[in-house]
């Protein structure tokens, strides 16, 4: 089970908004988008420290998207996925997807 940062009934989720390289969609493991120390570093705009932390903690992860990480607070239990286009990641909520059934 992945440990998550909780505040006021919401879960902190990291996604990279910058063009060029993603974070989770470019190979970061699930636990990285919920990582308590990484969320702290990003919230405090310590991006160089965040790159170093990712390099040490998740050695096989490309760090190009770390400078563009932002924390999103999502209500606990809400289902979502992270979509990416040209490196820019976005959160897509299950309730907003119109599934097609064959």
C-alpha positions as CSV (number, residue, x, y, z in Angstrom):
1,X,0.0,0.0,0.0
2,X,1.3,3.4,-0.9
3,X,1.5,6.0,1.9
4,X,-0.2,9.3,1.0
5,X,-0.1,12.8,2.4
6,X,-3.5,13.8,3.7
7,X,-4.8,17.3,4.5
8,X,-8.4,18.1,5.3
9,X,-9.7,14.9,3.7
10,X,-7.7,15.4,0.5
11,X,-4.7,13.5,-0.8
12,X,-1.6,15.3,-2.2
13,X,-0.7,14.2,-5.8
14,X,2.3,15.4,-7.8
15,X,2.0,16.0,-11.5
16,X,4.3,17.8,-14.0
17,X,2.6,20.6,-16.0
18,X,5.6,21.6,-18.1
19,X,6.0,20.8,-21.8
20,X,8.8,18.4,-22.7
21,X,8.8,15.8,-20.0
22,X,6.4,14.3,-17.6
23,X,7.0,12.7,-14.3
24,X,4.7,9.8,-13.5
25,X,3.9,9.3,-17.2
26,X,7.6,9.2,-17.9
27,X,8.4,6.3,-15.5
28,X,8.1,7.6,-12.0
29,X,6.6,4.9,-9.8
30,X,3.2,5.3,-8.2
31,X,4.6,6.0,-4.7
32,X,6.6,9.0,-6.1
33,X,3.5,11.0,-6.9
34,X,2.4,10.6,-3.3
35,X,5.9,10.9,-1.7
36,X,5.7,13.0,1.5
37,X,9.2,14.4,1.3
38,X,8.9,15.2,-2.4
39,X,5.6,17.0,-1.8
40,X,7.2,19.1,0.9
41,X,10.1,20.0,-1.4
42,X,7.8,21.0,-4.2
43,X,5.5,23.0,-2.0
44,X,8.5,24.9,-0.7
45,X,9.9,25.5,-4.2
46,X,13.1,23.6,-3.4
47,X,13.3,22.2,-7.0
48,X,17.0,21.5,-7.1
49,X,16.7,19.5,-3.8
50,X,13.7,17.7,-5.3
51,X,15.8,16.6,-8.3
52,X,18.5,15.3,-6.0
53,X,16.0,13.6,-3.8
54,X,14.3,11.9,-6.8
55,X,17.7,10.8,-8.2
56,X,18.6,9.2,-4.9
57,X,15.2,7.7,-4.0
58,X,14.1,6.6,-7.5
59,X,17.4,6.1,-9.3
60,X,15.9,4.9,-12.6
61,X,13.5,7.9,-13.0
62,X,14.1,10.7,-15.5
63,X,14.2,13.9,-13.5
64,X,13.4,16.3,-16.4
65,X,9.9,17.0,-15.2
66,X,10.7,17.6,-11.6
67,X,11.1,21.4,-11.9
68,X,7.5,21.5,-13.3
69,X,5.9,19.4,-10.5
70,X,2.9,20.9,-8.7
71,X,0.9,19.5,-5.8
72,X,-2.8,18.9,-6.5
73,X,-5.2,18.1,-3.6
74,X,-7.8,15.5,-4.5
75,X,-10.6,14.3,-2.3
76,X,-9.8,11.0,-0.7
77,X,-11.3,8.0,-2.6
78,X,-11.8,9.9,-5.9
79,X,-10.6,7.8,-8.9
80,X,-8.4,9.5,-11.5
81,X,-5.6,8.9,-13.9
82,X,-2.7,11.0,-15.1
83,X,-2.8,11.9,-18.8
84,X,0.1,13.4,-20.7
85,X,0.6,15.3,-24.0
86,X,4.1,16.3,-25.0
87,X,5.3,16.0,-21.4
88,X,2.5,18.1,-19.9
89,X,0.6,16.0,-17.4
90,X,-3.0,16.6,-16.4
91,X,-5.4,14.8,-13.9
92,X,-8.4,13.2,-15.5
93,X,-11.2,12.2,-13.1
94,X,-13.1,9.0,-13.7
95,X,-16.4,10.9,-13.4
96,X,-15.4,13.1,-16.3
97,X,-14.7,10.2,-18.7
98,X,-17.4,9.1,-21.1
99,X,-16.6,5.4,-21.4
100,X,-17.8,3.6,-24.6
101,X,-19.1,0.1,-24.3
102,X,-18.8,-2.3,-27.3
